[in-house]
Amino acid sequence: MTALLLCLCSAGVMGQAIHYEQNFDNFKEGDTDKQDGWAVGEPANQPSTKITSKVKHGPTGKSMEVSANQEVIRDFNPIIKKGTHFLSIWFRFENPGGDNTLHIYMGEVVREWSAGPVTRIGTQSGDPNKVGVHDGNTVKPVGDIQKGQWQHIFEVMNVDKQTYTVSLDDKVVAKDFSWRNPANHHGLGWLMLGFDGGAGLIGYYDDIVFGEGDELPKAVEAAGKLATTWGSIKNTQ
């Protein structure tokens, strides 16, 4: 972990800032709430997601587990008000069907369901077996869920234009989509994970990186657990 942090600091010095990075390995097992700024609260007001070592992205460590009606949110300070920024996150979907959905919400100050960039994984994408991305108020199913397998989402968000491009497993599936509620969200100030609904175990998140620019810094790319092929993402945008 020390080596990873040094790499991230180097990336920031070179001009590409990392706003937040987390692989959950140093979290205590149990509630995500009250660990590293993650908290329960509005808009879901649901119990906390969980931290587990039973399932993780990579051979070691921990991940965030989501079961029915579990949500957490993390604020960022300062709020990102301009420029291009990315969110890299891995997910694993265990139980498609019913009302089961993992989601990725980002917004500025107001915590609400009508946020800015919104990705829904599962039923609320419009198809229980699809990943969906909001284009304004309309969610569009854009890619397949691989049940029980780790998959990667990479969002590139243009704060000035309030648009975002989303890649799933190194393939662009949504290009220059509009934020869901740009009138209320002019920046990026929080991230919400989990799902308000569902039944039983839904899935997992791991290896979050939120940073400046439109690609993962080379320093992070070489950091073991977070490694993947980023050139293909960059080249297809």
Disulfide bonds with the S-S distance in Angstrom:
none
